[in-house]
């Protein structure tokens, strides 16, 4: 459960940089993005940061409550940041959680699993809780109170420019832990949530989706992205999909144990069926529709790399992610005249308000609006 970040000096395109290596983790990625010139290196398959003492100090300061940090290679003998985190003899270990705390986090994880939370949610909540408890590693859990949550929000989440969405995940994790696992001075009903920001999702045009898919020569990669777009699938829904979930006779795909433990069905298009047949002949998966080289589920990291490769080949400069394909699917359906209620069912949204955001993204209605400036006789 302990997250480890390895920092080592390397050369990248003739420049000295620090390689920052860790398992896929949204929180760590969000933190690294706050450092100047931090970027993902496709060549080295890790994050890289310019090799300076200041950057090393900043990484240690930001990550000290998140992970065990190991610094490898030739570095200054002693570096101390503003929070008295010491790097010496090429290695640092940040605030450790006690065995008792780790045991409680494990108990919490088992409780979430027994309540049939998805593995993705379990991972998110346990990592969020671990981050919070590490922030107060020197304080007994029984002494943590509501004011400590406010301090954590200000001194960690806001200070590191982490999103309101992540803050909300931390609130969910804390509430469940302190109400179900631990009896403390925290009153879970008084933990406030961040004000939800209204942000429109980024959307790709039909031609951009077409260019991305046509740019991929690997049939497996192309089929994965095409299937996500064709059914508005979440990343986990594609990776968890098994061969028998595709019904070519009824022309439907069953999405099992989706968000909220709900099953749903989406249409199987003729185009996707043809692509799947070609893909199957080449790769012959055994259980999961898309498997790694050694069998088992295809990994999230590899799927993300496929998307960004397609984006790069298509020369798309928009700030988009794999999830943008799902947003684009919904928006294109709405612009094509599909009823919003059907779109809600296809996406698996429990609340219709979640689906209504696509009415703000669709350009179909906007094209019928004439600006009053058109009535002016400008010279």
C-alpha positions as CSV (number, residue, x, y, z in Angstrom):
1,X,0.0,0.0,0.0
2,X,3.0,2.3,0.5
3,X,3.6,4.4,-2.6
4,X,7.2,4.8,-3.6
5,X,8.6,7.6,-5.9
6,X,12.1,7.1,-7.3
7,X,14.0,10.2,-8.4
8,X,17.2,9.7,-10.5
9,X,19.3,12.0,-12.7
10,X,19.3,11.1,-16.4
11,X,20.0,12.7,-19.7
12,X,17.1,13.5,-22.1
13,X,17.9,14.9,-25.5
14,X,21.3,16.2,-24.3
15,X,19.8,17.9,-21.3
16,X,20.3,16.8,-17.6
17,X,16.9,16.1,-16.0
18,X,15.5,14.2,-13.0
19,X,13.4,11.2,-13.9
20,X,10.5,10.9,-11.5
21,X,9.2,7.3,-11.5
22,X,6.1,6.0,-9.8
23,X,3.0,3.8,-10.5
24,X,0.1,5.5,-12.2
25,X,-1.4,8.0,-9.7
26,X,-3.6,11.0,-10.5
27,X,-2.7,12.8,-7.3
28,X,1.0,12.6,-8.0
29,X,0.5,13.7,-11.6
30,X,-1.5,16.7,-10.5
31,X,1.2,17.7,-8.1
32,X,4.1,17.4,-10.6
33,X,2.2,19.6,-13.1
34,X,2.6,22.5,-10.6
35,X,6.4,22.3,-11.1
36,X,7.9,24.5,-13.9
37,X,9.0,22.5,-16.9
38,X,7.7,19.2,-15.5
39,X,6.5,17.0,-18.4
40,X,5.8,13.4,-19.3
41,X,8.6,11.7,-21.4
42,X,7.2,9.2,-23.8
43,X,10.8,8.0,-24.5
44,X,11.6,7.3,-20.9
45,X,8.1,6.3,-19.8
46,X,8.2,8.6,-16.8
47,X,7.9,12.2,-15.7
48,X,11.0,14.4,-16.1
49,X,12.0,17.7,-14.4
50,X,15.0,19.9,-15.1
51,X,17.9,18.9,-13.0
52,X,18.3,21.7,-10.5
53,X,18.7,21.8,-6.7
54,X,15.6,24.0,-6.5
55,X,13.5,21.5,-8.4
56,X,14.7,18.6,-6.2
57,X,13.8,20.6,-3.1
58,X,10.4,21.4,-4.6
59,X,9.6,17.8,-5.4
60,X,10.6,16.7,-1.9
61,X,8.5,19.4,-0.3
62,X,5.4,18.5,-2.4
63,X,5.7,14.8,-2.1
64,X,6.9,14.4,1.5
65,X,3.4,13.6,2.8
66,X,2.5,11.4,-0.1
67,X,5.1,8.7,-0.6
68,X,8.3,7.1,0.3
69,X,10.9,8.9,-1.8
70,X,14.1,7.3,-3.0
71,X,16.7,9.4,-4.6
72,X,19.3,7.5,-6.7
73,X,22.6,8.5,-8.3
74,X,24.9,11.5,-7.9
75,X,23.1,14.2,-5.9
76,X,24.3,16.9,-3.4
77,X,25.3,15.2,-0.2
78,X,22.7,17.1,1.8
79,X,19.6,19.0,0.8
80,X,17.1,20.4,3.2
81,X,13.8,22.0,2.2
82,X,11.6,24.4,4.0
83,X,9.8,21.6,5.8
84,X,13.0,20.1,7.2
85,X,12.9,17.1,4.9
86,X,16.5,15.8,4.7
87,X,18.1,14.1,1.7
88,X,21.3,12.4,2.7
89,X,23.4,9.6,1.3
90,X,21.2,9.4,-1.8
91,X,18.0,8.3,-0.1
92,X,15.1,9.8,1.7
93,X,12.1,8.2,3.4
94,X,9.2,10.6,4.0
95,X,6.7,10.4,6.9
96,X,5.9,6.8,7.5
97,X,2.6,5.5,8.6
98,X,2.5,3.2,11.7
99,X,1.7,-0.4,11.4
100,X,-1.5,0.3,13.3
101,X,-2.6,3.0,10.8
102,X,-1.7,0.8,7.8
103,X,-3.8,-2.0,9.4
104,X,-6.8,0.4,9.7
105,X,-6.3,1.4,6.0
106,X,-6.3,-2.2,5.0
107,X,-9.5,-2.8,7.1
108,X,-11.0,0.2,5.3
109,X,-10.1,-1.3,2.0
110,X,-11.7,-4.6,2.9
111,X,-14.8,-2.8,4.0
112,X,-15.1,-0.9,0.7
113,X,-14.7,-4.2,-1.2
114,X,-17.3,-6.0,0.9
115,X,-19.7,-3.1,0.0
116,X,-18.9,-3.9,-3.6
117,X,-17.3,-0.6,-4.5
118,X,-15.4,-0.7,-7.8
119,X,-11.7,-1.5,-7.6
120,X,-11.1,2.0,-9.2
121,X,-13.1,3.7,-6.4
122,X,-11.3,1.6,-3.7
123,X,-7.9,2.6,-5.1
124,X,-8.9,6.3,-5.3
125,X,-10.4,6.4,-1.7
126,X,-7.6,4.4,0.0
127,X,-4.9,6.6,-1.7
128,X,-6.8,9.8,-0.7
129,X,-7.2,8.5,2.9
130,X,-3.5,7.6,3.0
131,X,-2.5,11.0,1.8
132,X,-4.6,12.6,4.6
133,X,-3.3,10.3,7.4
134,X,0.3,10.9,6.3
135,X,-0.2,14.6,6.6
136,X,-1.0,13.9,10.3
137,X,1.4,10.9,10.8
138,X,2.7,12.4,14.0
139,X,-0.8,12.8,15.5
140,X,-2.9,9.9,16.9
141,X,-5.9,9.2,14.6
142,X,-8.1,9.4,17.7
143,X,-7.1,13.1,18.1
144,X,-7.8,14.2,14.5
145,X,-10.7,16.6,14.4
146,X,-12.7,18.7,11.9
147,X,-10.3,21.6,12.1
148,X,-7.5,19.3,11.0
149,X,-9.5,18.6,7.8
150,X,-9.7,22.3,7.1
151,X,-6.0,22.7,7.7
152,X,-5.3,19.8,5.3
153,X,-7.5,21.4,2.7
154,X,-5.6,24.7,2.9
155,X,-2.1,23.5,3.5
156,X,-2.0,20.6,1.1
157,X,-4.9,20.6,-1.4
158,X,-5.2,24.4,-2.1
159,X,-1.5,25.0,-1.6
160,X,-0.7,22.4,-4.3
161,X,-3.5,23.6,-6.6
162,X,-5.2,20.3,-6.6
163,X,-8.7,20.2,-8.1
164,X,-12.0,20.5,-6.3
165,X,-12.8,17.1,-7.7
166,X,-9.9,15.6,-5.9
167,X,-10.8,17.4,-2.7
168,X,-14.3,15.9,-3.0
169,X,-12.8,12.4,-3.3
170,X,-10.8,13.1,-0.1
171,X,-13.9,14.2,1.7
172,X,-15.7,11.0,0.6
173,X,-12.8,8.9,1.8
174,X,-12.5,10.6,5.2
175,X,-16.2,10.5,5.8
176,X,-16.4,6.7,5.1
177,X,-13.3,5.9,7.1
178,X,-14.2,7.9,10.2
179,X,-17.9,6.9,10.2
180,X,-17.4,3.1,9.5
181,X,-13.9,2.2,10.7
182,X,-12.6,4.7,13.2
183,X,-14.3,6.4,16.2
184,X,-12.6,9.9,16.6
185,X,-13.3,13.5,17.4
186,X,-14.4,14.1,13.8
187,X,-18.0,14.9,13.2
188,X,-18.4,13.6,9.6
189,X,-21.6,15.5,9.1
190,X,-19.8,18.8,9.6
191,X,-17.1,18.1,7.0
192,X,-17.8,20.6,4.2
193,X,-17.4,19.9,0.5
194,X,-15.7,22.3,-2.0
195,X,-18.0,24.4,-4.1
196,X,-18.4,22.5,-7.3
197,X,-17.0,24.3,-10.3
198,X,-19.0,24.3,-13.5
199,X,-16.6,23.3,-16.3
200,X,-17.6,22.3,-19.8
201,X,-16.0,19.1,-21.0
202,X,-13.6,19.4,-23.9
203,X,-14.9,17.7,-27.1
204,X,-13.3,16.5,-30.3
205,X,-15.0,17.1,-33.6
206,X,-16.1,14.2,-35.8
207,X,-13.2,14.9,-38.2
208,X,-10.7,14.9,-35.3
209,X,-12.0,11.6,-34.1
210,X,-11.8,10.2,-37.6
211,X,-8.2,11.5,-38.1
212,X,-7.1,10.0,-34.7
213,X,-8.5,6.5,-35.5
214,X,-7.2,6.5,-39.1
215,X,-3.8,7.5,-37.9
216,X,-3.3,4.2,-36.0
217,X,-2.0,1.2,-38.0
218,X,-2.2,-1.2,-35.1
219,X,-5.6,-2.9,-35.4
220,X,-5.7,-3.6,-31.6
221,X,-5.0,0.0,-30.7
222,X,-7.4,1.3,-33.3
223,X,-10.2,-1.0,-32.2
224,X,-9.8,-0.1,-28.5
225,X,-10.2,3.6,-29.1
226,X,-13.0,3.1,-31.7
227,X,-14.9,0.9,-29.3
228,X,-14.7,3.5,-26.5
229,X,-16.0,6.2,-28.9
230,X,-18.7,4.0,-30.4
231,X,-20.3,3.2,-27.1
232,X,-19.2,6.2,-24.9
233,X,-17.3,3.8,-22.6
234,X,-15.3,4.7,-19.6
235,X,-11.7,3.4,-19.5
236,X,-12.4,0.8,-16.9
237,X,-15.4,-0.5,-18.8
238,X,-13.3,-1.2,-21.8
239,X,-10.5,-2.9,-19.8
240,X,-13.0,-5.0,-17.8
241,X,-14.9,-6.2,-20.9
242,X,-14.8,-9.9,-21.6
243,X,-15.2,-11.6,-24.9
244,X,-18.7,-13.0,-24.0
245,X,-20.0,-9.5,-23.3
246,X,-20.2,-8.9,-27.1
247,X,-23.4,-10.3,-28.6
248,X,-23.1,-10.2,-32.4
249,X,-26.6,-11.8,-32.8
250,X,-28.4,-9.2,-30.8
251,X,-25.9,-6.5,-31.8
252,X,-25.4,-5.3,-28.3
253,X,-22.5,-5.0,-25.8
254,X,-23.1,-5.6,-22.1
255,X,-21.2,-3.3,-19.8
256,X,-20.9,-5.3,-16.5
257,X,-20.4,-3.8,-13.0
258,X,-20.1,-0.2,-14.3
259,X,-19.9,2.8,-12.0
260,X,-22.3,2.3,-9.1
261,X,-22.3,-1.5,-9.7
262,X,-24.9,-1.1,-12.5
263,X,-25.0,-3.1,-15.7
264,X,-26.1,-1.5,-19.0
265,X,-26.1,-2.3,-22.7
266,X,-24.9,-0.3,-25.6
267,X,-25.5,-0.9,-29.3
268,X,-22.8,-2.8,-31.3
269,X,-22.3,-1.1,-34.6
270,X,-21.6,-3.0,-37.8
271,X,-18.3,-1.0,-38.1
272,X,-17.1,-2.1,-34.7
273,X,-18.2,-5.7,-35.2
274,X,-16.1,-5.8,-38.4
275,X,-13.1,-4.3,-36.6
276,X,-13.5,-6.7,-33.7
277,X,-13.5,-9.7,-36.0
278,X,-10.3,-8.6,-37.8
279,X,-8.7,-7.9,-34.4
280,X,-9.7,-11.3,-33.0
281,X,-8.1,-13.2,-35.9
282,X,-4.8,-11.5,-35.2
283,X,-4.7,-11.5,-31.4
284,X,-7.0,-14.3,-30.2
285,X,-7.7,-13.0,-26.7
286,X,-8.6,-15.7,-24.1
287,X,-10.9,-14.1,-21.6
288,X,-10.8,-10.3,-21.7
289,X,-11.5,-8.6,-25.0
290,X,-8.3,-6.7,-24.8
291,X,-5.3,-8.4,-23.0
292,X,-1.7,-7.5,-22.4
293,X,1.2,-9.3,-24.0
294,X,1.4,-11.7,-21.1
295,X,-2.4,-12.2,-20.8
296,X,-4.7,-10.6,-18.3
297,X,-6.3,-7.2,-18.5
298,X,-4.7,-4.6,-20.7
299,X,-3.3,-1.9,-18.4
300,X,-4.6,1.7,-17.9
301,X,-1.2,3.1,-18.5
302,X,-0.8,1.3,-21.9
303,X,-4.3,2.5,-23.0
304,X,-3.5,6.1,-22.1
305,X,-0.3,5.8,-24.1
306,X,-2.3,4.5,-27.1
307,X,-4.6,7.5,-26.9
308,X,-1.8,10.1,-26.7
309,X,0.0,8.4,-29.6
310,X,-3.2,8.8,-31.7
311,X,-3.6,12.4,-30.6
312,X,0.0,13.1,-31.5
313,X,-0.2,11.5,-34.9
314,X,-3.4,13.4,-35.6
315,X,-1.6,16.7,-34.6
316,X,-4.4,17.6,-32.2
317,X,-3.2,20.3,-29.8
318,X,-6.3,20.5,-27.6
319,X,-6.0,19.6,-24.0
320,X,-7.9,16.3,-24.2
321,X,-7.7,12.9,-22.5
322,X,-9.0,9.4,-23.2
323,X,-12.3,10.4,-21.4
324,X,-12.8,13.0,-24.1
325,X,-13.9,10.3,-26.5
326,X,-16.8,9.6,-24.2
327,X,-17.7,13.3,-24.0
328,X,-17.4,13.5,-27.8
329,X,-19.7,10.5,-28.3
330,X,-22.4,12.0,-26.1
331,X,-22.1,15.5,-27.7
332,X,-22.2,14.0,-31.3
333,X,-25.3,12.0,-30.4
334,X,-27.1,15.1,-29.1
335,X,-26.1,17.1,-32.2
336,X,-27.4,14.2,-34.3
337,X,-30.9,14.5,-32.7
338,X,-30.7,11.7,-30.1
339,X,-33.1,12.3,-27.1
340,X,-31.2,13.3,-24.0
341,X,-33.0,10.5,-22.0
342,X,-31.5,7.9,-24.3
343,X,-28.1,9.4,-24.0
344,X,-28.4,9.2,-20.2
345,X,-29.1,5.5,-20.5
346,X,-26.3,4.9,-22.9
347,X,-23.8,6.6,-20.7
348,X,-25.1,5.0,-17.5
349,X,-25.7,8.3,-15.7
350,X,-27.9,7.9,-12.6
351,X,-28.7,11.6,-12.5
352,X,-30.1,13.3,-15.6
353,X,-28.4,16.5,-14.5
354,X,-25.1,14.8,-15.3
355,X,-26.1,14.3,-18.9
356,X,-27.5,17.8,-19.3
357,X,-24.0,19.3,-19.4
358,X,-23.8,18.1,-23.0
359,X,-26.6,20.6,-23.9
360,X,-24.0,23.3,-23.0
361,X,-21.3,21.7,-25.2
362,X,-23.3,21.0,-28.3
363,X,-22.8,23.5,-31.1
364,X,-26.0,22.4,-32.9
365,X,-28.2,25.0,-31.1
366,X,-25.6,27.7,-31.1
367,X,-25.5,27.6,-34.9
368,X,-29.1,28.8,-35.0
369,X,-28.4,31.8,-32.8
370,X,-27.8,35.1,-34.5
371,X,-25.8,37.7,-32.6
372,X,-27.4,41.1,-32.4
373,X,-24.2,42.6,-33.8
374,X,-25.4,41.3,-37.2
375,X,-28.2,44.0,-37.1
376,X,-25.6,46.7,-36.8
377,X,-24.4,48.6,-39.9
378,X,-20.7,48.7,-39.1
379,X,-18.2,50.4,-41.4
